[in-house]
Every structure is written in structure tokens, then in C-alpha cells.
Amino acid sequence: MNYNWNWRIFWEPSPDGAGTYMDTLWSGLIWTLATAMSAWIMALILGALIGTLRTLPNKGLARLGNAYVELFRNIPLLVQMFLWYFVMPELLPASIGDWLKSLPNAPFVTAVICLGFFTSSRVAVQVSAGILSLPRGQRMAGTALGLTLGQTYRYVLLPMAFRIVIPPLTSEFLNIIKNSAVALTIGLMELTARARSMQEFSFQVFEAFTAATIIYIVVNILVVNLMRVLEKRVAVPGFITTGTGTGGH
């Protein structure tokens, strides 16, 4: 059976009421970026906090940080997505659970929370590795200047650690964009879900997923280049060599 190629399908009306099929894919891209950016902000905040806990001299707090990482890093993302969407509302008080399930954007909220916690465990590992890679003299210098432990982390250790871990953080940002596709399993109409709906309506499967693939590639290339510029801008001369770590994104 011969496949009927039709690259003009993107400008034909879409049955979902979004306009053309190109508008459908554009809507999916917006939801993908909104989900990824919201989850990334959450992951950075939690990851910095948990990563710091893992390097504290307090063994109890360090164990807490390690337990957090092991919990969220070792459970598959798809399983976590189902747990947050289907199980968590049932474990909460009935009124709160019913309210969560009735939210019009419940899949979006769930996807952001799930991706945020999942990615934060990976960011925490990168942050703690960055802190531990710094010379011990930096922590001692902060103490000698009269800074508290919290101030030493805030003004000395974390700013330097984040400069070191920009390349692996870029990889995590790329991962969170791609991992957002898992949210289609709970009904979020992001880019992959929109491409799938396009092929179901039009039966142009190759065109739909070729377009989605190109969009993902373009977005990821933009992210890599923006992070490369950021890495060069924040690099400390003589401490971090720019341009060597970006190739591994």
C-alpha cells in the first residue's frame, strides 16, 4: 500500500477547532514550554535546597537530602506521573481531592509538580557535586571572614557551584522539555499529544511526527546556545574554562 504524502496538511482546518493543523502544533508547543519552564523553576529551587542539604556537616540533614534524591530519582517518571494524577487525590481529604480532580487544568498542574520533583532530585545531585568540587579553602575563607554557614553557602559556595554545573544543568533542562511528553498519558495536550491527535484526524502520521521532531530539535538547539552564552558570561576567569563543557549538552 502506497502512503499518500501531503505536506500541505499543516494549513488545512483542524477538527479540534484550534484553526489549522499548524495552529494545533503551535498550541502543543506552548503547553510544552509552559510545563517545562514551570517545572524547571520548581526543580531549580528544590534542587538547590536539597543539593545543599546533602553537603551540610549535619549528618541528619544530609541523610534527609540523600533520601529525597533516592526516592524521586529511582521511581520511573511514568509511574510518578500516574501516582500524582490518579493516586495522590485519593490519599488527600475528600474535599481537597475532589477539588484537585475538578480543576480544568489538572493535567498541567500535575505534570508540573511531577516533573518538578523528579527533575529536582537530579538537579540536587548536580548542585551537591558542584559544591563538593570546590576547594575546601573557599568554605574556610568564608568562615574566616565572619560569615555564618548559611551566608557562606549563599555568597560563596552556591554562586561558584552553579557556574560549574551549568553544562549538566543544560542537559537536565533539555530532559525536562522532552520528559514533558510523558504528560500526554494524563491528558495534557502538549506537543507530542497534539502531533498524535493530528495523525489520528488526518492519517498523515509521518508529516505530523516529522513536524514535532523538527520543533523539538529547534527548541533544544536554542536552549543549548542560550546556555552556552550564559556559561561564558558568568564564567570566572582562571577558574572555569568556557567552551569545553558545552559540547556534552
Secondary structure, DSSP 8 states (H G I E B T S, - for coil): ------GGGGGSB-TTSSSBHHHHHHHHHHHHHHHHHHHHHHHHHHHHHHHHHTTSS-HHHHHHHHHHHHHHHHS-HHHHHHIIIIIHHHHS-HHHHHHHHH-TTHHHHHHHHHHHHHHHHHHHHHHHHHHHHS-HHHHHHHHHTT--HHHHIIIIIHHHHHHHTHHHHHHHHHHHHHHGGGGGGGT---HHHHHHHHHHHH--HHHHHHHHHHHHHHHHHHHHHHHHHHHHHH--TTTS-TTSSGGG-
